[in-house]
Amino acid sequence: MFSRPRYPRLRIGSKNELAKTISDSALPYPQALTLINDVIRNFDYYWRDNSENSQPNRGKFVRSAARTPLGVLLERIDKKVLAPHDRLVPNYIFGGMTGRSHIQAARSLLGQERGRILASLDITHFFEQIREQRVFFFFYRKCGCSPRASRLLASLCCVPVGQKGSMSTEKTLARGFATSTRLAVWCNLDTFIHLDREVKKLLKKYDPRVAIFIDDIGISASRVSQEKISAVVKIVEKILSDFDNNQRLPVNPAKTKIRTYASGAEHLGLKLGRNKLAMGSKSRSRRDSVINLLKKRGAYSPTRARRLLLKKQAYQRYQGQIRSA
């Protein structure tokens, strides 16, 4: 019986082979190669900081390559090179993978038994922790690509640390690029697999569940003491920071929370109950605010009233997605 490989077998050996991989009828090979060469020459001109979504005071810069040749290339790398291998990713890892939403991540934590408790952890500056060398290592050592192709792929997916123009020589995975979420998972897969195994070993009598959604980690169990789950959290923090000396993933202690389902535990913006999910408090508050404003519809212009109605309908659709996930 053959075991399933843990990592994609990409074996891309050159720029030309990358062009073949991302090409199709809409972008034939010659045009794909031209696209790659153009991006290599003009990389710095094809991306920018998204100031609206960035948090400079916290060292978080969201990058955008939308509507540029780099954006087209990254979307093709994500779709043609990375996405076909989503099936290899364990089913407790969500976010960025086809068909694995935050709703499904939260639902996976519900479990089958009563008396559940939830521990939530947040990895600090997740994308910024992943250096260009780590991305190179993934393509080269894990996927069997040549050194040249691995360097090319890593360079396309990473940008200098800090605000654009900082002149930093250190490059990390670009928060906001099409390829970043999948690469963040792949670059830390060994750590996540070890974390899941250890948690399920420590909590094996308590119906343990683990859900990793990008940089948010949820751990749930039934009929387990606060002291026991707190001890498990400490072990998880140590695994994230120490398991791989070449890729430390420190946790933000201010965001670590432990709550019972009975007291209204929430994860990824959703309220976890016994075998059911509901909107979290923030979403409910925003929805109720929209509904209350709609009751005064006559006080607004038709355009404003229309926008409020569309928001209400969006919340209704979201509620339906939660129920059906």
N, C-alpha and C positions, 0 to 999 in steps of 0.2 A: 504494500500500500504506500503510495507516494504522499508525502506531506506537502501542504500548500506552501509556496514560497512566501516569505514575510514581506519582501520588497519587490518592486517592479523590475523586470528584466529589460531595461530600456536599450542598453548597448548602443547608444548613439556615439559614433566615432568621430564625426566631423561636422562642420557647418553645413556641408552639402547633405549629409544624412539627416540633420535636423530639418532642413528645407523639405526633404522628401516626406518626413514624418508629419509635418504640419500642412502639407499641400493637399488639395482636393480639386474638384471641378471648378469651384469658385475662386480658388487661388492655386493655379498650376505651379509646378515645381520652379520654372524660371522666375516667376513673379515672387514666389516664396523666398527664393535665394536673394533676389533684389531687395525684398523687404528686410531681410536679416542684415544685409550689407548696409542698407540705409540707416537702420537703427544703430548698428555698431558705430558708424561715423557720426551720427547726430544724437546719440543717447541723451546727453545732458540737456538738449533743447526740447526733448519730447516728454519730459515729466515736470511736475510742479508740486509745490506744497498746497494742500487743500486747507486754506486758512480757516474756513468756516467750521471744519470738523477737527482741526488740530488743537492740542492743548500744550502750547509752548512752555507754560509754567510747570508742567508735569513731565516735560521731556518727550511728549508724544506728538509726532508729526504724521498726519495722514497724507500720503502721496497720491497723485492722480496722473494717469497717462491717457485719460479719456480723449477720444477723438484725435489721436495721434497714431503714427505708424507703430510706435512702441506699444500703445494700447492694443492695437490689432494683433501684434506679434505675441504679447503676453496672453491674450485671450485664446489664441491658437495653441500656445504651449500648454495652457491650463486644460483646454478641451481635448487636444490631440495627444499630448504626452502624459499628463498626470491623471485626468479624470477617468480614462479607461481602466485604471487600476484601483478605483475606490473599493472594489469588492475585497481587496486584500486587507483593508483597514478593519480592525476588530469592531464588533457591533456596539461597543460601549463608547466609541468615539464619534462625536457629532460635530457639525459645523463645517461648511465648505465642501462637504461630501454630498454627492447626489442623493436626494431623498432623506437627508438626516438633519432635520430642523431642530431649533431650540425647543419646540413643543414636544417632539419625539424624545429629546434628551430628558426633559422633565418627566414625561410619562414613564420612561424606563426606570425612574427612581421610586415609583409608587409601591412596588412589591406586592406580596400576596398576604402578608400577616399584619395583625394589629399592632398598635403601640409603636409606630415608626418614629424615627428621629433622623434629622438631616444635618449633615456638616457640609458647609460651602466654603470653598477656598478660591482665591484669585491669584494667578501668577502675575507678578509685577513686570510691566514692560515686556510682554511676551515676545512680540515681533522684534523689538530692539535687542533682545538677548541673543538672537540667532545671527551669528556673524557670517559674512560671506564665505569664510573658510569652511564653516559647517555645511552650508548649502553645497559647496564644491565636494565635500566629503560624501554627502548623500548621493549625488549623481555619480561620483567616481567609485567609491568603495561599495555602496549599497546597490547601485543600479547597473554597474558594469560599463559606464560610459568612459570614453578616453579622457585623459587629462585635459586635452585641448577643448573638447566638447563640454566637459564639466566646468571648466573655467568660463567658457562662453555663457552657458546657462546660468551659472551663479551670478555673473556680472550683469546679466539682463534683469535679474530678479532682486538685486540689492542696490542700495543707494547710500551715500555718505551719512554718518550719524549727524543728527541735529538739523537745524533749519537749512534749507537749500542755500548754497553759497557759503557754508561754514568752513569750507576748505579742509574738512576732516579727512584723514587718510583711512579711517576705519569705516567699513561699510557693513550694513546689516540688512536683513530682510525688510523690504519696503512695505510698511503698513499701508494697505489700500490697493496694492497691485493685484491683478486678477489671480496671480499664481501664489500669493502669499499664504492664504489660509491652508491650502493643501500642503505646501512646503513646510509650514510650521509644524503640522502634524507629523509628516514623514521624518523631519529632522529630529524629532523627539520620540519617535515610536517606541524605541527600546525602553526608554524611561517610563512611558505610559503603560506599556505591557507589564513591566515589573511592578509598578504601582498597583495595578488592578489585581495581580496575583497576590501581592502581600496583603492588601485590604481584605480580599476574600478568604485568605488563610486566617487572618486575625479575627474575622467576624463570621466564620463559617457556620456557626450555630444560630446566627441571627438574620438569615435571609438578606445578605449584603447585596447592594447594588452600587455600581460606579457609573457615572456619566461624565465624560470629558467633552466640554463644548468650547473649543478654541482655548481660551485661557481661564475658563471657569470650570472648576471641578466640584461635582456633587457626589456625596457618599451617603447612602441611607441604609438603615438596618432596623430590625424590629426587636422590641423588648430588650434593649441594651441600655446600660446605665450611662449617664452623662460622663462619668469618669472614664469609662471604657472608650467611648467615642472620642473623648478629648485626647486620650492616649494614642488612639489611631491617627488622629489629626497630626499630632507631633511626629509620628513616624512618617506620614505622608510628606510633611514639610521637609523632613530630612532626606527622603528619597529624591524629591524634586531638586534639592540643593546639592546633594552629594553623590547620587548614583552615577552620574556621568561627569567626571572632572572636566571634560571639555565642553560641557553644556550645562551650566548651572541654571536652575529655574527658581529663583527666590519667590516666596509667597508674600503678598501684602497682608500683614497681620491685622490691619484695621478692617479688612474685608472678610476675615474668617468668622463664620457664624455657626452656632449650633442651636437648633430649635426643633421642638417636637411638631409633628403634623397637627396634633390637637391644638397647639397654640398658634397655628397659622403660619407654618413654615412656607417660605417662598424661595423659588430658585428660577433664575433666568426670566424674571418678571412674571412668573406663574405661581399660583397658590396650589400647594400639594395637599390633597385630602386622601381619604381612604378610597382607593381605586378610582379616583377622579381628579381632574385638573380644573382650575378656574382661573379667570383673569387675576393678575396680581393687583395689589392695592393702587399702584400708580396708574395702571391702565383703567381700572374701575373709576378712579377719581376723574381722569380725563374724560372718560365716556360720560359720566354723570354730569360733568360740567357742560359738555356739548348738548346733552339732552335738556338741561335746564335753560341753556341759551336758546334752544329751538322753541321753547315754550313762549319766548318773547319775540318770535319771528317777525312780528309786525314792526318791531323797533329797528329792524335792520334793513339794509338795502337788499334787493333781490339777489345780488351777487354774493353778499355775505351769507344770506340765508341758504343759498345753494351750496356754498362751501361747507357750512355746518351740517347740512343734510348729507353731503358726501362723506364727511367725517363719521357721522353716526352710522352710515351704511358700512364704512370700513371696519368699525368696531364690531358690527353685527357679523361681518364676514370672518373677522378674527375669532369671534366667539364660536362660530361654526367650525373653524379649523381646529380649535382646541378640542371640541367635542368629538370630531371625527378622526383625529390623529391616533 
